[in-house]
Amino acid sequence: MPPRDEEEQRLLVNPLLDSSDEERAYDSTEKVHIIGADEPNEGGGDNSDVCSTKAPPFSWKKLWLFTGPGFLMSIAFLDPGNLEGDLQAGAIAGYSLLWLLFWATAMGLLVQLLSARLGVATGRHLAELCRVEYPTWARMLLWVMAEVALIGADIQEVIGSAIAIKILSNGLLPLWAGVVITALDCFIFLFLENYGVRKLEALFAILIATMALSFAWMFGETKPNGVELLLGVLVPKLSSKTIKEGVGVVGCIIMPHNVFLHSALVQSREIDARKIGRVREAINYYSIESAAALLISFIINLFVTTVFAKAFYGTELANDIGLVNAGQYLEEKYGGGLLPIIYIWAIGLLAAGQSSTITGTYAGQFIMGGFLNLRLKKWLRALITRSCAIIPTLAVALIFETSEGSLDTMNEWLNILQSIQIPFALIPLLCLVSKEDIMGVFRIGPILKIISWLVAALIILINGYLLVDFFSSEVSGVILTSVVFVFTAAYVAFIAYLVSRGITFSNFPLKFKRLTNSGN
């Protein structure tokens, strides 16, 4: 293979590095400086370190500097929608679905690692790359899908926070008031962002710690069976009575907006993208911190599932439990005490709701800015993103304030709404991360590519099962059935189009194709 000069090598590692005139996730002044990012090239030459493909030795100090984006990403695995799925799985299926929770988290980790890899290797996040890769009609449709998924997730997250606020205020504050209070977190986000990325990451660390302590306290209070817990994690078990809950456990792990978010968060660190070894180092550290973050999220989800398995599995209340009444049922089961369990539950739920709504605002900024290339002030983008979610959420809170059953039905519709959107984040991600003209030397290999597509297909099929099961029970009548049929045909056609794009030439500038193919 003929040698490449420094410019060609730099473009091979990061072919989009020079487009500084477009919207970017972070300005250079906002990034966390990584040790070694501005070190002179080794050996006194101009190209020696640029051409080096070996990552520097492991450093705990560097791992600490890279730690943060993975924990922000992990919030989507702990949002109120996931907590509701956990408590329902525990109440209805007991400990039997813990193994599925573990493997669903592992599949989620794979998807998020690919997202991080894409962001680090290209210097662009997924929404920006979709804007370049797809024609106008397709990217606009992808943008609408991403925004709809984000709004659906945000409604659940804000309602979760509002429920917690209502519990903590002893019912004095209605749901709509909780929604308004939660909306103010946008200003907390903007305030902390002005003081740097690390301050924002510290806030999320506190919120995750609050969830962990709250649900660990509940775990200690209820004392789930340790042997059954271990068997539930290690021994796969799925029956016809628990398949719906099992599908729900997997379906709520992958959040479409989170795939976009993680590819942007990893750009908050300043690395020398001209050096293959430095890029490889960043990918390695992000992989470690993401795995650690999702391990913690798995433990927290396990706490919630086992608490409700211990308290309600096999009881008449099992099929009636949701976010709205879970705290009340726990209080009736375990009483008050020095610190009533209903308040412990509410504190954990509030931390989950607040953290996930802030990350939703963050994701909304990247999605809107990336797809539309908007160079708006951050406060304006945050305000637009928050308004898009808060206005429908406030309407939901006013309508369903007095009807728990209606609120649960709405949650089912919102889960379906997000399930529909999953292919429109996963398929572009897998197509982009497999392309050499985009990823350079960091494109995924054939084995990882096969595994990733199999995981994506499994996730899409599982969510497809949710869609079929839901619509078969909810849709009736010739007109409504015809509408669903037409929608389904268009939906499948668009998915087929996205997959076909993965096996065709990229729309990126021809210059980058020539560079990446010159050594083959």
C-alpha positions, 0 to 999 in steps of 0.5 A: 500500500503506498504511503499517505501524506499527513493530509490524506492520513488526517482525512482517512481518520476523520474525513469531515474534520474541516467543515467548521462552517457548519453546526457542531455539537460543541465549540472548541472552548466548551470541550474538556481538554484531554492530556496529550491532545496537544503534545508534539509529535514523537520522534521530532518528525511531522508525521510519526505520531499521525501515522501511529495506529497504537493507542497510548498506555492506559491511564486512570487519570485519562479515564476520569477525564473521559468519564461523563458522556456514558453516564448521561447516556445511561439516563435513558435506561433509567427514565420513568418509562423504564422504571414502569416496565421494571415494576410491571415485569417484577409484579407480573413475572417475578424474578423470571425476566431478570436474565432478559433485563441483563441481555437487553442492557447488553444489547443496548450497550452494543448500540451505544458503543457503535454510536460513540464510535461514530461520533469519535471517528468522524467528529460528527454526530448521527443527526449531522451525518444523516443530513449529509448522507440522505436526500432532503426528503429522507432526512426531513422524514428522519428528523420528524421521526426523531422529534416525534420519538423525543416528544413521546419520551419526554411526555413520559419523563415529565409525567413521571416527575410530576407524579413524584412531585404530587406524592412528595407534596402529599397531593397538594400539587396536581399533575399539571403543577408538577409539569410546570415545575419540571419544565423549569429544569431547562433553565437549570440545564442552561445555567450549568452548561454555561459553567462547563460540561463537567458541571453538568455531568456532576449534576447527573452523577448526583441524580444517578446516585440519588436513584441508586440510594433510593432504590437500594433502600427499598431493596433493603426494606423489602428484602427480595429472595437472593437465591431467586434473584440469582437464578432469575439473572442466570437461568433463561425462562419465558412463558406465554403468560410473561412474554408481553412483559418480556418484550416490554423489557427489551423494547423500552431499553433502546430509546431512539433519541439516545442513539443520536445523543451519545454520538454527540456527547462523546465530542465534548472531549478535545482529542487530536483527531489527526492521530489514529492512536488518539482516536483509538484511545478515546474509543477505548476509554468511552467503551470502558465508561459506557460499560460501567455506566450501564452496569450501574443502570442494570443494578438500579433496574434490578433493584426496582424489578426485584422490589416489586417481584417480592411485594406483588408477584402472585397477588391480585394487585400485580396487573394493576400496578403502574407509576401512578399507584406504585407508591401507594401500593408500597405504602399499604404493603410496608407501612410508614416507618421513620421514612415511609417507603412511598417517599423513598420511591418518589425521590428515586422517581423524581431523580429519574424524571428530572435527569431524563427530561434534561437529557431529552432537552440536550438530545433535542438540541443536537437532533434539531441542530444536526438535521437542520444545520441551525446555528441558533443560540443554545438557549433558544434551541433549548426553549424550542425543544422544551416547548415542543414537549411541555405543551402536549405534556401539560395537556395530557396532565390536565386531561388525565389528572383524575383517571389513572386508567386513562394515563396507563392507556396513554403510556401504552400509546407512547410506548408504541410511538417510540417503538415505531421510531426505533428503526429510523435511528438504528438503521442509519447508525449501522449503515454509517458505521459500516462505511469506510468512506465515513469511518476510515480505519474505524469502520466496524469489521465483518463479524461485528457488523453481522452481530450488530445487524442481528441485534438490530433485527432482533430489537426491531422484530421485538418492537414489531411484535409490540406493534402487532399485538397492540394494533390487533387489540385496539384497531377495528373497523374497515376504515381504521384498518385500511389506514393502518394497512397503508401506514404499515406499507409506507413504514416498511417501504421506508425501512427498506429504503434505509437498508438499501442505502447501506449497500450503495455509495455514500453521498459524501464528497468524492474526494473522501472516497478517492482518499479512502480507496487509494490504498486498496 
